[in-house]
Amino acid sequence: MWLPIPATEIDGLPDAFEYRFWEGGEFPADP
């Protein structure tokens, strides 16, 4: 599922990346 995450909570990614994909397991690291 896609989870909306404030860009300020994503370390090392530009503001454009505001969504992260999560399949229900461990939260994924930065791509």
C-alpha atoms as an extended CHARMM CRD file, in Angstrom:
* protein
*
        31  EXT
         1         1  MET       CA              0.0000000000        0.0000000000        0.0000000000  PROA      1               0.0000000000
         2         2  TRP       CA              1.1200000000        3.5800000000       -0.5310000000  PROA      2               0.0000000000
         3         3  LEU       CA              1.5030000000        5.6100000000        2.6380000000  PROA      3               0.0000000000
         4         4  PRO       CA              1.5680000000        9.4050000000        2.5030000000  PROA      4               0.0000000000
         5         5  ILE       CA              4.4860000000       10.6780000000        4.5660000000  PROA      5               0.0000000000
         6         6  PRO       CA              5.4580000000       14.3110000000        5.1470000000  PROA      6               0.0000000000
         7         7  ALA       CA              8.6740000000       14.9850000000        3.2620000000  PROA      7               0.0000000000
         8         8  THR       CA             10.2200000000       16.3000000000        6.4710000000  PROA      8               0.0000000000
         9         9  GLU       CA             10.0730000000       12.7520000000        7.8600000000  PROA      9               0.0000000000
        10        10  ILE       CA             11.9250000000       11.2270000000        4.9170000000  PROA      10              0.0000000000
        11        11  ASP       CA             15.6480000000       11.5420000000        5.4890000000  PROA      11              0.0000000000
        12        12  GLY       CA             17.7830000000       12.2170000000        2.4400000000  PROA      12              0.0000000000
        13        13  LEU       CA             14.9900000000       12.4600000000       -0.1430000000  PROA      13              0.0000000000
        14        14  PRO       CA             13.8110000000       15.5600000000       -2.0160000000  PROA      14              0.0000000000
        15        15  ASP       CA             10.3960000000       17.0020000000       -1.1740000000  PROA      15              0.0000000000
        16        16  ALA       CA              8.9470000000       15.4770000000       -4.3500000000  PROA      16              0.0000000000
        17        17  PHE       CA              9.1140000000       12.0180000000       -2.7960000000  PROA      17              0.0000000000
        18        18  GLU       CA              6.1490000000       12.2170000000       -0.4320000000  PROA      18              0.0000000000
        19        19  TYR       CA              4.8920000000        8.6420000000       -0.7860000000  PROA      19              0.0000000000
        20        20  ARG       CA              6.5050000000        5.3730000000        0.1890000000  PROA      20              0.0000000000
        21        21  PHE       CA              5.4090000000        1.8660000000       -0.7230000000  PROA      21              0.0000000000
        22        22  TRP       CA              4.7900000000       -0.5250000000        2.1420000000  PROA      22              0.0000000000
        23        23  GLU       CA              3.7150000000       -4.1640000000        1.7580000000  PROA      23              0.0000000000
        24        24  GLY       CA              2.9400000000       -4.7580000000        5.4160000000  PROA      24              0.0000000000
        25        25  GLY       CA              6.3360000000       -5.9770000000        6.5690000000  PROA      25              0.0000000000
        26        26  GLU       CA              9.3230000000       -4.0300000000        7.7980000000  PROA      26              0.0000000000
        27        27  PHE       CA              9.1710000000       -0.4040000000        6.7170000000  PROA      27              0.0000000000
        28        28  PRO       CA             11.3260000000       -0.0520000000        3.5850000000  PROA      28              0.0000000000
        29        29  ALA       CA             14.6030000000        1.8230000000        3.4960000000  PROA      29              0.0000000000
        30        30  ASP       CA             15.2870000000        4.6520000000        1.0570000000  PROA      30              0.0000000000
        31        31  PRO       CA             15.3600000000        3.3830000000       -2.5330000000  PROA      31              0.0000000000
